[in-house]
Amino acid sequence: MDAALHATLLRQAGVITRAQALAAGLSADAVDRRLAARRWHPVHPRVYRDGAFPATEEATVRAAVLWGGPGAVLSGTAAAWWHGLLREPPVTVGLTVPRRRYPRPRAGLTVRRRELAAADVRTVAGLPVVAAPLAALETAVELGARGPGFLEELLAAGRVGPDAAGRAHGRQTGSHGAASAGRVLGIALRGVRFRARRRLGVLLGADGPSGWVRERQVAGLPLELAHPVSRTAVEVSFPSPSGDDERTWRKAVLRRQGWSVVTVDPCDVLARPDDVVERIEGAVRPEPTGPAGAAVRVVS
C-alpha cells in the first residue's frame, strides 16, 4: 500500500484523489485521519495535497485536472505553460470537459464544455492537455493585445507550425472564440511574412549592387523581390492548397512576360536562411529572357 500510494504522489507532484487513495489500499477512515491530522490538505473536492510535497504550480495544475475527472483536458494559458510555450505560470487554470459534464464553478478554474478532436489532445508528462497549436491559439486570444505578438514569435521560431495552427483553428470553427482566434492568427501570419520578406531582402542585398530590388511591378502585378536582369521574382508566401487559382494565374502571367517565380516559405527564411538564399541564387538564370522565355542577347 505504501509503495503504491507513494508512487502515485510522486507521479502527481504530491496531489491525489480520494478514489486513487482508496485504490492504493487506504480505507476511507485512513484518508479522513490524514485530513484531520493536516497531513493532507484539501485542494478541491475529493482532491488532496500531501503536506510532505511543496505547493508548486505543477501541483496546482495537476490537482485541477484531477478534479475535472474523466475526459478533462488542460486548456488555454495553462496548456501553453505546460507545453513550455509560455514562461509565466497560469493565474487561472483552464479545463475542457465533455459536453455531458456539468461541473460547478471553482475559484481559480475556468471550465469549458466542448468536444475535442483526437488531433487536438496530447498526453504530456502524464497529463491530458490540448495540443500545442490549439494551446497557442487559445492563449493568443486570452492574452488580448499581447496575443498576436506572442503567436507570431512561436510561428517565427518554428515552435508552432502555420499549417498545424490553421488546421487546429479549422477544427474549432463555429465554437466560442474561434472568430477571435482566426483574427489573431491572421495578424500573426502577416507579421511572420513581413519579417521574412525584410530579412530575405537584406540577405539578397536588395537595392544594392546584387541586382535585387524591392517592390517591382510587371504587367500590373506587384513583385516583392525581383532580379530584373535575369527576370527572376521571389514571393515569400506560406504554402497554399493545391489548385490555388490566383497563384497559378500570377505565375502564368509572369511566365508570359519572361519571368520565373521562386516561392519560399517565410518560416524557412527565418529558420534556414542560407538554404533559401542558395535555392534562390540557383534559380537565377545567367542571361535574361524575353516574353515566353526566349533568350535575349545583351550587347555591351
ZABA-565527 format. One record per residue (C-alpha): residue number from 0; residue in one letter; x, y, z. Coordinates in nm, 3 decimals. Example, Ala and Ser with C-alpha at 12.3 -4.5 7.8 and 13.67 -1.06 7.14 Angstrom:
2
[0 "A" [1.230 -0.450 0.780]] [1 "S" [1.367 -0.106 0.714]] 
REM end
This chain:
300
[0 "M" [0.000 0.000 0.000]] [1 "D" [0.269 0.250 0.097]] [2 "A" [0.464 0.187 -0.225]] [3 "A" [0.159 0.232 -0.447]] [4 "L" [0.048 0.542 -0.258]] [5 "H" [0.393 0.698 -0.268]] [6 "A" [0.433 0.622 -0.637]] [7 "T" [0.106 0.800 -0.714]] [8 "L" [0.206 1.104 -0.509]] [9 "L" [0.547 1.122 -0.675]] [10 "R" [0.393 1.092 -1.021]] [11 "Q" [0.138 1.368 -0.949]] [12 "A" [0.356 1.624 -0.769]] [13 "G" [0.206 1.534 -0.431]] [14 "V" [-0.163 1.551 -0.521]] [15 "I" [-0.406 1.261 -0.516]] [16 "T" [-0.776 1.198 -0.544]] [17 "R" [-0.980 1.016 -0.284]] [18 "A" [-1.054 0.742 -0.537]] [19 "Q" [-0.682 0.696 -0.608]] [20 "A" [-0.606 0.674 -0.236]] [21 "L" [-0.872 0.408 -0.187]] [22 "A" [-0.743 0.218 -0.491]] [23 "A" [-0.394 0.225 -0.337]] [24 "G" [-0.523 0.045 -0.030]] [25 "L" [-0.619 0.319 0.215]] [26 "S" [-0.953 0.294 0.387]] [27 "A" [-1.195 0.587 0.395]] [28 "D" [-1.116 0.629 0.768]] [29 "A" [-0.743 0.638 0.693]] [30 "V" [-0.797 0.914 0.438]] [31 "D" [-1.006 1.112 0.684]] [32 "R" [-0.741 1.070 0.957]] [33 "R" [-0.477 1.218 0.727]] [34 "L" [-0.703 1.512 0.658]] [35 "A" [-0.784 1.562 1.027]] [36 "A" [-0.416 1.550 1.117]] [37 "R" [-0.341 1.801 0.839]] [38 "R" [-0.104 1.558 0.673]] [39 "W" [-0.319 1.601 0.365]] [40 "H" [-0.468 1.933 0.259]] [41 "P" [-0.788 1.969 0.055]] [42 "V" [-0.728 2.142 -0.278]] [43 "H" [-1.058 2.069 -0.450]] [44 "P" [-1.348 1.842 -0.351]] [45 "R" [-1.201 1.491 -0.316]] [46 "V" [-0.858 1.611 -0.432]] [47 "Y" [-0.581 1.649 -0.174]] [48 "R" [-0.215 1.751 -0.148]] [49 "D" [0.026 1.565 0.076]] [50 "G" [0.194 1.815 0.312]] [51 "A" [0.530 1.650 0.254]] [52 "F" [0.525 1.792 -0.100]] [53 "P" [0.559 2.163 -0.183]] [54 "A" [0.263 2.359 -0.319]] [55 "T" [0.402 2.414 -0.670]] [56 "E" [0.244 2.539 -0.991]] [57 "E" [0.268 2.185 -1.123]] [58 "A" [0.071 2.057 -0.825]] [59 "T" [-0.194 2.325 -0.880]] [60 "V" [-0.237 2.227 -1.245]] [61 "R" [-0.243 1.854 -1.177]] [62 "A" [-0.496 1.898 -0.896]] [63 "A" [-0.724 2.095 -1.131]] [64 "V" [-0.720 1.824 -1.399]] [65 "L" [-0.777 1.552 -1.137]] [66 "W" [-1.075 1.746 -1.005]] [67 "G" [-1.206 1.775 -1.362]] [68 "G" [-1.237 1.399 -1.373]] [69 "P" [-1.253 1.161 -1.670]] [70 "G" [-1.227 1.342 -2.002]] [71 "A" [-1.092 1.666 -1.851]] [72 "V" [-0.818 1.826 -2.063]] [73 "L" [-0.587 2.113 -1.967]] [74 "S" [-0.655 2.415 -2.193]] [75 "G" [-0.566 2.776 -2.265]] [76 "T" [-0.271 2.951 -2.097]] [77 "A" [-0.226 2.662 -1.855]] [78 "A" [-0.182 2.426 -2.150]] [79 "A" [0.062 2.664 -2.321]] [80 "W" [0.264 2.684 -1.999]] [81 "W" [0.259 2.304 -1.966]] [82 "H" [0.392 2.274 -2.323]] [83 "G" [0.666 2.526 -2.244]] [84 "L" [0.523 2.785 -2.485]] [85 "L" [0.457 3.040 -2.209]] [86 "R" [0.702 3.138 -1.937]] [87 "E" [0.460 3.264 -1.676]] [88 "P" [0.258 3.003 -1.487]] [89 "P" [-0.118 3.043 -1.528]] [90 "V" [-0.314 3.263 -1.290]] [91 "T" [-0.626 3.065 -1.375]] [92 "V" [-0.623 2.701 -1.482]] [93 "G" [-0.841 2.632 -1.785]] [94 "L" [-1.008 2.296 -1.838]] [95 "T" [-1.210 2.145 -2.119]] [96 "V" [-1.464 1.880 -2.022]] [97 "P" [-1.709 1.679 -2.236]] [98 "R" [-2.045 1.843 -2.304]] [99 "R" [-2.227 1.586 -2.093]] [100 "R" [-2.044 1.709 -1.781]] [101 "Y" [-2.170 1.998 -1.568]] [102 "P" [-1.900 2.076 -1.307]] [103 "R" [-1.968 2.354 -1.061]] [104 "P" [-1.755 2.670 -1.086]] [105 "R" [-1.441 2.678 -0.873]] [106 "A" [-1.215 2.968 -0.776]] [107 "G" [-0.900 2.970 -0.986]] [108 "L" [-1.052 2.746 -1.253]] [109 "T" [-1.232 2.808 -1.579]] [110 "V" [-1.425 2.520 -1.732]] [111 "R" [-1.535 2.495 -2.092]] [112 "R" [-1.776 2.227 -2.213]] [113 "R" [-1.695 2.106 -2.565]] [114 "E" [-1.584 1.804 -2.762]] [115 "L" [-1.225 1.800 -2.881]] [116 "A" [-1.095 1.614 -3.185]] [117 "A" [-0.836 1.347 -3.116]] [118 "A" [-0.582 1.555 -3.311]] [119 "D" [-0.622 1.836 -3.057]] [120 "V" [-0.538 1.631 -2.746]] [121 "R" [-0.199 1.512 -2.626]] [122 "T" [-0.066 1.347 -2.311]] [123 "V" [0.231 1.543 -2.177]] [124 "A" [0.406 1.432 -1.858]] [125 "G" [0.109 1.211 -1.780]] [126 "L" [-0.148 1.490 -1.814]] [127 "P" [-0.412 1.524 -2.090]] [128 "V" [-0.362 1.864 -2.250]] [129 "V" [-0.477 2.034 -2.569]] [130 "A" [-0.213 2.002 -2.842]] [131 "A" [0.039 2.283 -2.877]] [132 "P" [-0.117 2.454 -3.185]] [133 "L" [-0.458 2.483 -3.017]] [134 "A" [-0.300 2.587 -2.687]] [135 "A" [-0.111 2.862 -2.871]] [136 "L" [-0.428 2.990 -3.039]] [137 "E" [-0.629 2.986 -2.717]] [138 "T" [-0.352 3.164 -2.530]] [139 "A" [-0.316 3.429 -2.800]] [140 "V" [-0.686 3.510 -2.760]] [141 "E" [-0.663 3.515 -2.379]] [142 "L" [-0.361 3.750 -2.388]] [143 "G" [-0.560 4.019 -2.567]] [144 "A" [-0.335 4.290 -2.715]] [145 "R" [-0.026 4.076 -2.647]] [146 "G" [-0.174 3.780 -2.830]] [147 "P" [-0.069 3.845 -3.192]] [148 "G" [0.291 3.913 -3.090]] [149 "F" [0.300 3.600 -2.875]] [150 "L" [0.171 3.384 -3.158]] [151 "E" [0.398 3.550 -3.416]] [152 "E" [0.705 3.464 -3.207]] [153 "L" [0.600 3.098 -3.182]] [154 "L" [0.541 3.078 -3.558]] [155 "A" [0.864 3.257 -3.644]] [156 "A" [1.066 3.031 -3.415]] [157 "G" [0.907 2.719 -3.562]] [158 "R" [0.767 2.611 -3.226]] [159 "V" [0.419 2.601 -3.377]] [160 "G" [0.373 2.535 -3.748]] [161 "P" [0.145 2.764 -3.952]] [162 "D" [-0.026 2.465 -4.113]] [163 "A" [-0.085 2.298 -3.777]] [164 "A" [-0.224 2.621 -3.632]] [165 "G" [-0.454 2.662 -3.931]] [166 "R" [-0.584 2.307 -3.904]] [167 "A" [-0.640 2.345 -3.529]] [168 "H" [-0.837 2.663 -3.593]] [169 "G" [-1.039 2.492 -3.865]] [170 "R" [-1.147 2.219 -3.625]] [171 "Q" [-1.279 2.486 -3.388]] [172 "T" [-1.491 2.662 -3.649]] [173 "G" [-1.822 2.767 -3.502]] [174 "S" [-1.713 2.727 -3.141]] [175 "H" [-1.680 3.007 -2.888]] [176 "G" [-1.369 3.219 -2.954]] [177 "A" [-1.299 3.074 -3.300]] [178 "A" [-1.355 3.406 -3.477]] [179 "S" [-1.114 3.586 -3.242]] [180 "A" [-0.858 3.310 -3.287]] [181 "G" [-0.885 3.346 -3.664]] [182 "R" [-0.820 3.720 -3.647]] [183 "V" [-0.520 3.676 -3.419]] [184 "L" [-0.380 3.400 -3.641]] [185 "G" [-0.415 3.620 -3.949]] [186 "I" [-0.230 3.908 -3.782]] [187 "A" [0.047 3.677 -3.662]] [188 "L" [0.092 3.518 -4.006]] [189 "R" [0.117 3.859 -4.170]] [190 "G" [0.377 3.958 -3.911]] [191 "V" [0.588 3.648 -3.982]] [192 "R" [0.563 3.706 -4.357]] [193 "F" [0.667 4.072 -4.324]] [194 "R" [0.959 3.975 -4.101]] [195 "A" [1.074 3.709 -4.351]] [196 "R" [1.044 3.944 -4.650]] [197 "R" [1.253 4.208 -4.477]] [198 "R" [1.521 3.959 -4.377]] [199 "L" [1.538 3.799 -4.719]] [200 "G" [1.578 4.141 -4.882]] [201 "V" [1.878 4.206 -4.658]] [202 "L" [2.028 3.863 -4.730]] [203 "L" [1.996 3.912 -5.106]] [204 "G" [2.134 4.265 -5.089]] [205 "A" [1.823 4.423 -5.232]] [206 "D" [1.861 4.776 -5.369]] [207 "G" [2.238 4.725 -5.378]] [208 "P" [2.491 4.601 -5.635]] [209 "S" [2.346 4.248 -5.624]] [210 "G" [2.080 4.337 -5.880]] [211 "W" [1.788 4.253 -5.650]] [212 "V" [1.525 4.522 -5.599]] [213 "R" [1.215 4.552 -5.385]] [214 "E" [0.858 4.625 -5.493]] [215 "R" [0.878 4.590 -5.871]] [216 "Q" [0.571 4.577 -6.097]] [217 "V" [0.541 4.356 -6.403]] [218 "A" [0.225 4.352 -6.617]] [219 "G" [0.047 4.529 -6.333]] [220 "L" [0.145 4.261 -6.079]] [221 "P" [0.347 4.367 -5.773]] [222 "L" [0.664 4.168 -5.705]] [223 "E" [0.806 4.163 -5.355]] [224 "L" [1.166 4.092 -5.460]] [225 "A" [1.282 4.096 -5.820]] [226 "H" [1.602 4.047 -6.017]] [227 "P" [1.521 4.244 -6.335]] [228 "V" [1.832 4.142 -6.529]] [229 "S" [1.752 3.771 -6.510]] [230 "R" [1.376 3.831 -6.478]] [231 "T" [1.352 3.627 -6.160]] [232 "A" [1.090 3.706 -5.895]] [233 "V" [1.076 3.582 -5.537]] [234 "E" [0.749 3.552 -5.348]] [235 "V" [0.759 3.497 -4.973]] [236 "S" [0.437 3.312 -4.903]] [237 "F" [0.302 3.031 -4.692]] [238 "P" [0.221 2.710 -4.879]] [239 "S" [-0.124 2.724 -5.033]] [240 "P" [-0.367 2.443 -5.102]] [241 "S" [-0.321 2.263 -5.432]] [242 "G" [-0.517 2.431 -5.706]] [243 "D" [-0.462 2.788 -5.580]] [244 "D" [-0.610 2.963 -5.885]] [245 "E" [-0.478 3.311 -5.805]] [246 "R" [-0.120 3.195 -5.751]] [247 "T" [-0.130 2.980 -6.067]] [248 "W" [-0.268 3.273 -6.264]] [249 "R" [0.005 3.509 -6.135]] [250 "K" [0.279 3.266 -6.234]] [251 "A" [0.127 3.218 -6.579]] [252 "V" [0.113 3.595 -6.641]] [253 "L" [0.472 3.641 -6.527]] [254 "R" [0.589 3.346 -6.734]] [255 "R" [0.437 3.502 -7.045]] [256 "Q" [0.642 3.813 -6.967]] [257 "G" [0.958 3.602 -6.949]] [258 "W" [0.978 3.591 -6.571]] [259 "S" [1.034 3.288 -6.346]] [260 "V" [0.896 3.279 -5.993]] [261 "V" [1.058 3.125 -5.686]] [262 "T" [0.819 3.081 -5.394]] [263 "V" [0.973 3.043 -5.047]] [264 "D" [0.812 2.971 -4.712]] [265 "P" [0.851 3.255 -4.457]] [266 "C" [0.934 3.004 -4.183]] [267 "D" [1.212 2.858 -4.400]] [268 "V" [1.356 3.207 -4.447]] [269 "L" [1.370 3.259 -4.071]] [270 "A" [1.483 2.908 -3.976]] [271 "R" [1.711 2.814 -4.269]] [272 "P" [1.812 3.139 -4.443]] [273 "D" [2.130 3.002 -4.603]] [274 "D" [1.941 2.719 -4.770]] [275 "V" [1.678 2.959 -4.903]] [276 "V" [1.937 3.200 -5.043]] [277 "E" [2.123 2.913 -5.210]] [278 "R" [1.800 2.793 -5.369]] [279 "I" [1.715 3.140 -5.499]] [280 "E" [2.062 3.203 -5.636]] [281 "G" [2.048 2.867 -5.810]] [282 "A" [1.726 2.973 -5.983]] [283 "V" [1.869 3.299 -6.119]] [284 "R" [1.936 3.249 -6.490]] [285 "P" [2.273 3.358 -6.625]] [286 "E" [2.111 3.560 -6.902]] [287 "P" [1.780 3.747 -6.926]] [288 "T" [1.485 3.620 -7.124]] [289 "G" [1.213 3.782 -7.325]] [290 "P" [0.842 3.702 -7.329]] [291 "A" [0.761 3.330 -7.318]] [292 "G" [1.117 3.253 -7.206]] [293 "A" [1.303 3.347 -7.528]] [294 "A" [1.668 3.429 -7.466]] [295 "V" [1.772 3.791 -7.500]] [296 "R" [2.121 3.881 -7.614]] [297 "V" [2.276 4.167 -7.418]] [298 "V" [2.503 4.391 -7.627]] [299 "S" [2.751 4.596 -7.429]] 
REM end
